Amino acid sequence: MRIIIYFALTLGVTGVAACAPGSAGAEPPPAQPVSQQAPVEVSAHIIEIHKMRFQTKLLNVKIGDTVTWTNKDIVPHTATASDKSWDSGRLNKGESFTLTITNQTKLNYFCLYHRQMQAKLVTGTTQ
């Protein structure tokens, strides 16, 4: 009789341990919901350099937008940030330079060859 009671007690303890949280065979915790952000809509902006000026004097952009300058003049130009953080290099007639906006900015830019040619990029609604 003692053997049967001992066997029953041993089996009972093992069965309880198998059902305990964290034991082998236990159900995994439920998956946490994944936060999904709406895709950011980006825009491609084109600024023509023509008649010795940037045709867009003030451009509002968002992070992720691209801005492309295309030289339509017969003389070379540049699009150069006033803080020198970016520069198109020499753009001959028909050549282009593209910049991707990667941070908040309120930045003037100009042509290195013709300092009177100036314009501004602004992210968000700051002007």
URBELTA-V799750 format. One record per residue. RES is the residue in one small letter. SS is DSSP state (a for helix, b for strand, c for the rest). PHI is phi in radians with two decimals (none if undefined). D_CENTER is the distance of its C-alpha to the mean C-alpha in whole Angstrom. Layout:
res=(RES,RES)
ss=(SS,SS)
phi=(PHI,PHI)
d_center=(D_CENTER,D_CENTER)
This chain:
res=(m,r,i,i,i,y,f,a,l,t,l,g,v,t,g,v,a,a,c,a,p,g,s,a,g,a,e,p,p,p,a,q,p,v,s,q,q,a,p,v,e,v,s,a,h,i,i,e,i,h,k,m,r,f,q,t,k,l,l,n,v,k,i,g,d,t,v,t,w,t,n,k,d,i,v,p,h,t,a,t,a,s,d,k,s,w,d,s,g,r,l,n,k,g,e,s,f,t,l,t,i,t,n,q,t,k,l,n,y,f,c,l,y,h,r,q,m,q,a,k,l,v,t,g,t,t,q)
ss=(c,a,a,a,a,a,a,a,a,a,a,a,a,a,a,a,a,a,a,c,c,c,c,c,c,c,c,c,c,c,c,c,c,c,c,c,c,c,c,c,c,c,c,b,b,b,b,b,b,b,c,c,b,b,c,c,c,b,b,b,b,c,c,c,c,b,b,b,b,b,b,c,c,c,c,c,b,c,c,b,b,c,c,c,c,c,b,c,c,c,b,c,c,c,c,b,b,b,b,b,c,c,c,c,c,b,b,b,b,b,c,c,c,c,c,c,c,b,b,b,b,b,b,c,c,c,c)
phi=(none,-1.05,-1.15,-1.15,-1.13,-1.06,-1.11,-1.15,-1.14,-1.10,-1.11,-1.10,-1.14,-1.12,-1.11,-1.15,-1.11,-1.19,-1.64,-1.23,-1.04,1.49,-1.51,-1.02,1.51,-1.29,-1.22,-1.21,-1.11,-1.11,-1.17,-1.39,-1.12,-1.60,-1.32,-1.97,-1.65,-1.15,-1.09,-1.41,-1.48,-1.90,-2.16,-1.92,-1.89,-2.13,-2.05,-1.51,-1.78,-2.67,0.99,1.08,-2.72,-1.39,-1.20,-1.98,-1.38,-2.39,-2.18,-1.52,-2.26,-2.07,-1.04,1.76,-1.14,-2.00,-2.19,-2.08,-1.74,-2.20,-1.47,-1.81,-1.45,-1.43,-1.75,-1.26,-2.47,-2.30,-2.14,-2.23,-1.12,-1.08,-1.63,1.13,-1.26,-2.68,-2.70,-1.29,1.32,-1.18,-1.95,-1.40,-0.90,1.54,-1.54,-2.30,-2.41,-2.09,-2.12,-1.73,-1.33,-2.01,-2.71,-1.06,-2.65,-2.45,-2.30,-1.38,-2.43,-2.70,-1.71,-1.07,-1.48,-2.38,-1.05,-1.27,-1.43,-2.42,-2.75,-2.52,-1.88,-2.40,-1.56,1.21,-1.88,-1.20,-2.32)
d_center=(74,72,71,69,68,66,65,64,62,60,59,58,56,54,53,52,50,48,47,46,42,40,43,43,42,41,38,35,33,31,27,25,23,19,17,15,13,13,10,8,11,10,13,14,17,20,22,26,27,31,34,33,30,27,27,24,25,22,19,17,13,10,7,6,9,12,15,18,21,24,28,31,33,36,35,32,29,26,23,22,21,23,22,22,18,18,21,21,25,28,27,31,32,29,27,23,20,16,14,10,9,7,9,11,14,18,19,22,22,26,28,29,32,33,32,33,30,27,24,21,18,17,13,15,18,19,22)
